[in-house]
Amino acid sequence: MNTGMHDVTEAARQVTPHDPIEFMLAEHLNHRRMCKALERLAAMTEFDATPITAMVDYIRFDLTLHIIDEEEDFFPLLRTRCLQDDDIDAVLARLSTDHETDKALSAQVRDMLNACLILRKPPRVIDGAVEALMAFATNERRHLALENAVIIPIARRRFTAEDLKMLSRRLLARRRRLGGES
């Protein structure tokens, strides 16, 4: 995560996709930091391009990639590995709906932040920007709480060693295609 999004004392957790569950948890930590950064942007009284640009980039690249990881790899594999008693389908359906909401909210936030950059004004000057930033942060926190409380523990129990290797390969391949980490 771009350090412009958070205080330097809050170093981003650097975990590679070689351990996919730990990688997802590290991503979730970075998303919680994103929520704090959204709140700081909402409270900003003076224009500062650095944190605004960092947030636009984070949403455009990191958050989008994370949603793809979950929707294309993590959730489908979990569906195949879970037992009927795990009752996971409703939770995964809700999380997928959350992702759709995140896409809409993040697009709105990106548009508002781009307007800030063009006008060289803080978000509070852009009509609806503060509300959009806060709504996105609230939705993302609820989403992360559900994933961390339900999905991650079940994945730890259900994914096999081979599943984890396959997930790792897919996460790494996706990042290599985009010129990211290895």
Backbone hydrogen bonds in HBPLUS format (Angstrom, degrees):
<---DONOR---> <-ACCEPTOR-->    atom                        ^
c    i                          cat <-CA-CA->   ^        H-A-AA   ^      H-
h    n   atom  resd res      DA  || num        DHA   H-A  angle D-A-AA Bond
n    s   type  num  typ     dist DA aas  dist angle  dist       angle   num
A0005-MET N   A0002-ASN O   3.04 MM   3  5.87 168.7  2.05 124.3 127.6     1
A0006-HIS N   A0003-THR O   3.35 MM   3  5.66 156.4  2.41 108.0 113.6     2
A0010-GLU N   A0007-ASP O   2.89 MM   3  5.40 161.7  1.93 116.4 122.7     3
A0019-ASP N   A0016-THR O   3.48 MM   3  6.62 172.9  2.49 131.0 129.2     4
A0023-PHE N   A0019-ASP O   2.80 MM   4  5.93 152.0  1.88 156.4 165.5     5
A0024-MET N   A0020-PRO O   2.93 MM   4  6.11 153.9  1.99 140.9 146.6     6
A0025-LEU N   A0021-ILE O   3.01 MM   4  6.33 159.5  2.05 149.5 155.0     7
A0026-ALA N   A0022-GLU O   2.88 MM   4  6.13 152.9  1.96 146.1 153.6     8
A0027-GLU N   A0023-PHE O   2.87 MM   4  6.15 153.8  1.93 148.2 155.9     9
A0028-HIS N   A0024-MET O   2.85 MM   4  6.15 153.5  1.92 148.1 155.6    10
A0029-LEU N   A0025-LEU O   2.94 MM   4  6.26 149.9  2.03 144.9 152.8    11
A0030-ASN N   A0026-ALA O   3.00 MM   4  6.32 157.3  2.05 147.1 153.0    12
A0031-HIS N   A0027-GLU O   2.85 MM   4  6.19 141.1  2.01 143.8 155.8    13
A0032-ARG N   A0028-HIS O   2.92 MM   4  6.26 148.7  2.02 146.7 154.6    14
A0033-ARG N   A0029-LEU O   3.03 MM   4  6.37 151.3  2.11 145.1 153.3    15
A0034-MET N   A0030-ASN O   2.85 MM   4  6.14 141.0  2.01 136.2 147.8    16
A0035-CYS N   A0031-HIS O   2.96 MM   4  6.33 146.9  2.07 143.4 151.2    17
A0036-LYS N   A0032-ARG O   3.15 MM   4  6.56 152.6  2.22 145.1 151.4    18
A0037-ALA N   A0033-ARG O   2.92 MM   4  6.21 156.7  1.97 148.4 155.3    19
A0038-LEU N   A0034-MET O   2.78 MM   4  6.10 147.9  1.89 149.6 159.0    20
A0039-GLU N   A0035-CYS O   3.08 MM   4  6.39 153.8  2.15 144.7 150.9    21
A0040-ARG N   A0036-LYS O   2.92 MM   4  6.28 150.7  2.00 146.4 155.2    22
A0041-LEU N   A0037-ALA O   2.87 MM   4  6.13 155.2  1.94 148.4 155.0    23
A0042-ALA N   A0038-LEU O   2.94 MM   4  6.22 153.0  2.01 145.2 152.8    24
A0043-ALA N   A0039-GLU O   3.07 MM   4  6.32 140.2  2.23 140.8 150.7    25
A0043-ALA N   A0040-ARG O   3.19 MM   3  5.11 125.8  2.50  92.1 105.8    26
A0044-MET N   A0040-ARG O   3.04 MM   4  6.11 114.3  2.49 137.8 153.8    27
A0044-MET N   A0041-LEU O   3.17 MM   3  5.03 151.1  2.26  98.6 107.4    28
A0053-THR N   A0049-ALA O   2.80 MM   4  5.82 167.6  1.82 159.1 162.4    29
A0054-ALA N   A0050-THR O   2.96 MM   4  6.11 160.0  2.00 150.3 156.5    30
A0055-MET N   A0051-PRO O   3.04 MM   4  6.13 153.3  2.12 137.9 143.9    31
A0056-VAL N   A0052-ILE O   3.04 MM   4  6.33 163.5  2.06 151.7 156.1    32
A0057-ASP N   A0053-THR O   2.97 MM   4  6.19 166.9  1.99 154.6 157.8    33
A0058-TYR N   A0054-ALA O   2.87 MM   4  6.03 158.2  1.92 146.3 153.0    34
A0059-ILE N   A0055-MET O   2.94 MM   4  6.09 171.4  1.95 157.8 159.2    35
A0060-ARG N   A0056-VAL O   2.97 MM   4  6.06 163.5  2.00 147.8 153.2    36
A0061-PHE N   A0057-ASP O   2.92 MM   4  5.98 158.7  1.96 153.0 157.3    37
A0063-LEU N   A0058-TYR O   2.98 MM   5  6.29 167.1  2.00 157.4 161.0    38
A0065-LEU N   A0061-PHE O   2.94 MM   4  6.02 161.9  1.97 153.2 158.7    39
A0066-HIS N   A0062-ASP O   3.00 MM   4  6.20 154.4  2.06 148.0 155.1    40
A0067-ILE N   A0063-LEU O   3.04 MM   4  6.34 159.6  2.08 153.2 157.7    41
A0068-ILE N   A0064-THR O   3.09 MM   4  6.38 159.4  2.14 149.6 155.2    42
A0069-ASP N   A0065-LEU O   2.90 MM   4  6.18 158.2  1.95 149.0 155.2    43
A0070-GLU N   A0066-HIS O   3.00 MM   4  6.33 160.5  2.04 152.8 156.8    44
A0071-GLU N   A0067-ILE O   2.88 MM   4  6.03 175.1  1.88 158.2 159.9    45
A0072-GLU N   A0068-ILE O   2.86 MM   4  5.65 163.2  1.89 151.9 156.2    46
A0073-ASP N   A0069-ASP O   3.06 MM   4  5.52 143.9  2.19 131.3 140.1    47
A0074-PHE N   A0069-ASP O   3.05 MM   5  6.34 164.7  2.08 149.5 153.2    48
A0075-PHE N   A0070-GLU O   2.80 MM   5  5.52 170.0  1.81 149.8 153.1    49
A0077-LEU N   A0073-ASP O   3.11 MM   4  6.09 160.7  2.14 148.8 154.6    50
A0078-LEU N   A0074-PHE O   3.00 MM   4  6.17 155.4  2.06 147.2 154.8    51
A0079-ARG N   A0075-PHE O   2.93 MM   4  6.21 155.4  1.99 154.5 160.8    52
A0080-THR N   A0076-PRO O   3.20 MM   4  6.53 149.5  2.30 143.4 150.6    53
A0081-ARG N   A0077-LEU O   3.04 MM   4  6.27 140.9  2.20 146.2 157.3    54
A0081-ARG N   A0078-LEU O   3.17 MM   3  5.09 126.0  2.48  93.7 107.7    55
A0082-CYS N   A0078-LEU O   2.94 MM   4  5.90 144.8  2.07 155.9 161.3    56
A0086-ASP N   A0083-LEU O   2.93 MM   3  5.29 148.7  2.03 109.1 118.9    57
A0087-ASP N   A0084-GLN O   3.10 MM   3  5.76 155.6  2.17 116.5 122.9    58
A0092-LEU N   A0088-ILE O   2.92 MM   4  6.15 167.3  1.94 164.8 168.6    59
A0093-ALA N   A0089-ASP O   2.88 MM   4  6.02 152.8  1.95 146.3 154.3    60
A0094-ARG N   A0090-ALA O   2.99 MM   4  6.19 155.6  2.05 142.5 148.8    61
A0095-LEU N   A0091-VAL O   2.93 MM   4  6.22 157.9  1.98 149.8 156.1    62
A0096-SER N   A0092-LEU O   2.90 MM   4  6.09 153.6  1.97 146.1 153.0    63
A0097-THR N   A0093-ALA O   2.97 MM   4  6.22 152.8  2.04 145.4 152.9    64
A0098-ASP N   A0094-ARG O   2.81 MM   4  6.12 152.3  1.89 147.1 155.7    65
A0099-HIS N   A0095-LEU O   2.89 MM   4  6.21 146.1  2.01 141.8 150.9    66
A0100-GLU N   A0096-SER O   3.12 MM   4  6.49 148.8  2.22 142.1 149.6    67
A0101-THR N   A0097-THR O   2.98 MM   4  6.35 156.4  2.03 149.7 156.5    68
A0102-ASP N   A0098-ASP O   2.69 MM   4  5.97 156.8  1.74 151.8 159.3    69
A0103-LYS N   A0099-HIS O   2.86 MM   4  6.11 153.5  1.93 146.5 153.1    70
A0104-ALA N   A0100-GLU O   3.12 MM   4  6.43 160.8  2.16 147.8 151.7    71
A0105-LEU N   A0101-THR O   2.82 MM   4  6.06 171.4  1.83 159.9 162.5    72
A0106-SER N   A0102-ASP O   2.68 MM   4  5.68 161.4  1.72 150.6 156.8    73
A0107-ALA N   A0103-LYS O   3.01 MM   4  6.06 150.8  2.09 140.9 148.3    74
A0108-GLN N   A0104-ALA O   3.08 MM   4  6.31 156.5  2.13 145.3 151.7    75
A0109-VAL N   A0105-LEU O   2.84 MM   4  6.11 161.1  1.87 152.3 157.7    76
A0110-ARG N   A0106-SER O   2.81 MM   4  5.93 163.1  1.84 146.4 151.6    77
A0111-ASP N   A0107-ALA O   2.94 MM   4  6.13 160.5  1.98 145.9 151.0    78
A0112-MET N   A0108-GLN O   2.97 MM   4  6.23 159.1  2.01 148.6 154.5    79
A0113-LEU N   A0109-VAL O   2.81 MM   4  6.04 163.0  1.84 156.9 161.9    80
A0114-ASN N   A0110-ARG O   2.80 MM   4  5.97 153.6  1.87 149.2 156.9    81
A0115-ALA N   A0111-ASP O   2.95 MM   4  6.19 148.3  2.06 141.5 150.2    82
A0116-CYS N   A0112-MET O   2.98 MM   4  6.36 146.7  2.09 142.0 151.4    83
A0117-LEU N   A0113-LEU O   3.00 MM   4  6.35 153.5  2.07 146.0 152.4    84
A0118-ILE N   A0114-ASN O   2.92 MM   4  6.20 156.9  1.97 150.0 156.2    85
A0119-LEU N   A0115-ALA O   2.87 MM   4  5.97 169.4  1.88 154.7 157.7    86
A0120-ARG N   A0116-CYS O   2.63 MM   4  5.36 122.7  1.95 137.7 152.7    87
A0121-LYS N   A0116-CYS O   3.08 MM   5  4.96 146.3  2.20 129.8 138.9    88
A0125-VAL N   A0122-PRO O   3.05 MM   3  5.85 164.0  2.08 126.5 131.2    89
A0126-ILE N   A0123-PRO O   2.91 MM   3  5.34 147.4  2.02 114.9 124.6    90
A0129-ALA N   A0126-ILE O   3.02 MM   3  5.46 167.9  2.04 133.8 136.3    91
A0132-ALA N   A0128-GLY O   2.99 MM   4  6.15 155.2  2.06 147.6 155.0    92
A0133-LEU N   A0129-ALA O   2.87 MM   4  6.09 164.9  1.89 159.0 162.4    93
A0134-MET N   A0130-VAL O   2.99 MM   4  6.18 165.5  2.02 152.4 156.3    94
A0135-ALA N   A0131-GLU O   2.88 MM   4  5.98 158.0  1.93 147.5 154.1    95
A0136-PHE N   A0132-ALA O   3.01 MM   4  6.10 161.1  2.05 148.7 153.4    96
A0137-ALA N   A0133-LEU O   3.07 MM   4  6.30 161.9  2.11 146.5 151.4    97
A0138-THR N   A0134-MET O   2.93 MM   4  6.10 162.4  1.96 150.8 155.6    98
A0139-ASN N   A0135-ALA O   2.95 MM   4  6.10 168.2  1.97 151.5 154.6    99
A0140-GLU N   A0136-PHE O   2.94 MM   4  6.06 162.7  1.97 150.9 156.1   100
A0141-ARG N   A0137-ALA O   3.00 MM   4  6.16 157.0  2.05 148.3 154.0   101
A0142-ARG N   A0138-THR O   3.18 MM   4  6.44 163.2  2.20 151.6 155.4   102
A0143-HIS N   A0139-ASN O   3.05 MM   4  6.23 161.8  2.08 149.3 154.7   103
A0144-LEU N   A0140-GLU O   2.89 MM   4  6.09 163.7  1.91 153.2 157.1   104
A0145-ALA N   A0141-ARG O   2.98 MM   4  6.13 158.2  2.03 148.7 154.4   105
A0146-LEU N   A0142-ARG O   3.17 MM   4  6.46 159.2  2.22 149.5 153.8   106
A0147-GLU N   A0143-HIS O   3.04 MM   4  6.34 165.7  2.06 153.8 158.0   107
A0148-ASN N   A0144-LEU O   2.84 MM   4  5.97 170.0  1.85 156.5 159.4   108
A0149-ALA N   A0145-ALA O   2.94 MM   4  5.92 151.4  2.02 143.3 151.2   109
A0150-VAL N   A0146-LEU O   2.93 MM   4  5.77 154.1  2.00 148.2 153.8   110
A0151-ILE N   A0147-GLU O   3.00 MM   4  4.77 111.2  2.49 111.3 129.3   111
A0152-ILE N   A0147-GLU O   2.97 MM   5  6.22 163.8  1.99 169.7 169.6   112
A0154-ILE N   A0150-VAL O   3.30 MM   4  6.39 158.6  2.35 146.1 152.2   113
A0155-ALA N   A0151-ILE O   2.83 MM   4  6.02 161.2  1.87 157.1 163.2   114
A0156-ARG N   A0152-ILE O   2.96 MM   4  6.20 156.1  2.01 153.8 159.8   115
A0157-ARG N   A0153-PRO O   3.25 MM   4  6.53 144.6  2.38 137.7 146.2   116
A0157-ARG N   A0154-ILE O   3.04 MM   3  5.13 122.2  2.39  96.4 111.1   117
A0158-ARG N   A0154-ILE O   2.84 MM   4  6.02 152.4  1.92 155.3 163.9   118
A0159-PHE N   A0155-ALA O   2.95 MM   4  5.47 166.8  1.97 143.3 147.2   119
A0164-LEU N   A0160-THR O   3.01 MM   4  6.34 159.1  2.05 152.5 156.9   120
A0165-LYS N   A0161-ALA O   3.05 MM   4  6.33 151.6  2.13 144.0 151.7   121
A0166-MET N   A0162-GLU O   2.95 MM   4  6.16 161.1  1.98 150.3 155.2   122
A0167-LEU N   A0163-ASP O   2.83 MM   4  6.10 163.2  1.85 154.8 159.5   123
A0168-SER N   A0164-LEU O   2.91 MM   4  6.01 159.7  1.95 142.9 149.1   124
A0169-ARG N   A0165-LYS O   2.94 MM   4  6.20 161.1  1.97 149.8 154.4   125
A0170-ARG N   A0166-MET O   2.99 MM   4  6.27 160.2  2.03 151.6 156.7   126
A0171-LEU N   A0167-LEU O   2.85 MM   4  6.07 166.2  1.87 159.4 162.9   127
A0172-LEU N   A0168-SER O   2.88 MM   4  5.99 166.2  1.90 154.4 158.8   128
A0173-ALA N   A0169-ARG O   2.86 MM   4  5.95 159.4  1.90 145.6 152.0   129
A0174-ARG N   A0170-ARG O   2.99 MM   4  6.12 160.6  2.03 146.5 151.4   130
A0175-ARG N   A0171-LEU O   3.13 MM   4  6.37 156.3  2.19 144.7 150.8   131
A0176-ARG N   A0172-LEU O   2.83 MM   4  6.08 151.8  1.91 151.6 160.4   132
A0177-ARG N   A0173-ALA O   2.96 MM   4  6.17 157.0  2.02 150.5 155.9   133
A0178-LEU N   A0175-ARG O   3.16 MM   3  5.07 126.6  2.46  91.4 105.1   134
A0180-GLY N   A0175-ARG O   2.57 MM   5  4.68 161.7  1.60 153.7 147.5   135
A0179-GLY N   A0176-ARG O   3.01 MM   3  4.81 157.3  2.06  99.0 105.9   136
